[in-house]
Amino acid sequence: MVIRLILALSLIFCVFSSAAAVPKRPFPQHQSYAAETLRPNHFSQSQMDQHVRDFYDAWKARFLVDAGQDDAGRPLFRVAFDQGSPVTVSEGQGYGMMITALMAGHDPQAQSLFDGLWRFARRFPSGGDPRLMSWRIEDGVITGGNNSAFDGDADMAYGLLLAHAQWGDTGVVDYGAAARALISAILSATVGPQSKLPTLGDWVGFNGAAHNQWTPRSSDFLPAHFRAFGRFTQEPAWSEVVRACQKAITSLQAGDSRATGLLPDFMLCDDDIDCVAAPAGFLEGAHDGAFYYNAGRDPWRLGLDVLLNGDERSRAQVRPFLDWVVEASGGQAAQIAAGYQLDGTPIGQYATSFFIAPMGVAAMTDIRRQAFLNNVYSFVYDRREGYYEDSVNLMCLLAMTGNFWDPTNGDVDPPVDLERAFPNADRYHPLPGLIEAEHFNSGPSGLAYVDGDAEN
């Protein structure tokens, strides 16, 4: 009897010990960022680490939802569009995968949660390219147009790279193979073959009439991601994508946004990547040509490229809008408006962490901005809002505290085991070509936009 009990306990131990790998880069990481960058200096490192732990625990409790099991009985998880919402968008799955991989070491469930988030994404493939995720799921059903959104897939790919570095590839999911396959899909299905710019998703025909490879969303300019994709896969096209995005930004800042340096949600570019702000009603609504609820993420995305890669062109592109917003707000985070026209006219007369936290990451790139960085950090570190705001805020807090890191470190492409990389892949069948379809996408937290009309 005792022997049987010991054997049973040993089996249980083996099952649980094999279920989760020991994280190789556990939170907190305290990254050394590029030269000539800042951190908040009015809290200790241990205090800031605890701020992140507390924020993550609250975010997880409110938005990370059990979504049942897959056909093999393995758990599924999703990031809810708001607390109690039946809606999940691919953007949220990408945020969740990055966040859980970065919080391994604090959260003992991190790997299980990560795997469940990835399985959920694979359960709902896009109708345009089934290697990508369909952008909107409600009550377990694809809704809002069965197609992809660029940023969700790109963040999931970066999350897979983080998981590859964090846990290795010997578990249930081969993270390296999954990352390589997803990065390949993103490049072939959602990057313009001539423009080298991200498209809005796999619903866009590269040469479509209204939306095409020359009509990007500025918040899809993810240079730190793209450099990591290139290092991991050894695919030189990702360097071309970085250059194209930076050329588009330079064009905007010399033209439509020369007064403020702010970027618009959407832009229209010619074949030389000379770009202008998109007109109202281009895709989501009246503010498509303004710095609004897409472009508000740009200071974080571009700032990360400076912190992780030391890129001086990204630093130079952050500087104009950072200088402008510091002056416009008087250096006070609470005075940053919820969106601006490109001439600096405020849109929303309220303060939200969505627009404020990314400016903190931008401030890290300029050694003149210590006081402003500290002010931003104090405003956002314990502020709770909705799913969208809190997800972006948490990732900015990870960056501001030195806990957002680059997972590539010179890795090259691994062998591809598609069965482990893409669970239930036999259920999906590639579709030839790309489609120009009616598109639905997410706007401000709590709203969805249907070709410019908001629905609650």
Secondary structure, DSSP 8 states (H G I E B T S, - for coil): -HHHHHHHHHHHHHHHHHHS---SS-S-------SS-----SS-HHHHHHHHHHHHHHHHHHHEEEEEE-TTS-EEEEE-SSTT-SEEEHHHHHHHHHHHHHTBTTBTTHHHHHHHHHHHHHHSB-SS-TTSB-SEEETTEE-S-S---HHHHHHHHHHHHHHHHHH-S-SSS-HHHHHHHHHHHHHHHHB-TTT--B-S-TTS-TT-SSSSTT--BGGG--HHHHHHHHHHHT-THHHHHHHHHHHHHHHHHHTTTTTT----SBEEE-TT--EEE--TTSSSSTTTTSB-TTGGGHHHHHHHHHHHH--HHHHHHHHHHHHHHHHHHTT-GGG--EEE-TTS-EEESS--HHHHHHHHHHHTT-TT-HHHHHHHHHHHTT----HHHHHHHHHHHHHHTT----S-TT-------HHHHSTTGGG----SS------EEE-STT-EEETTEEE-
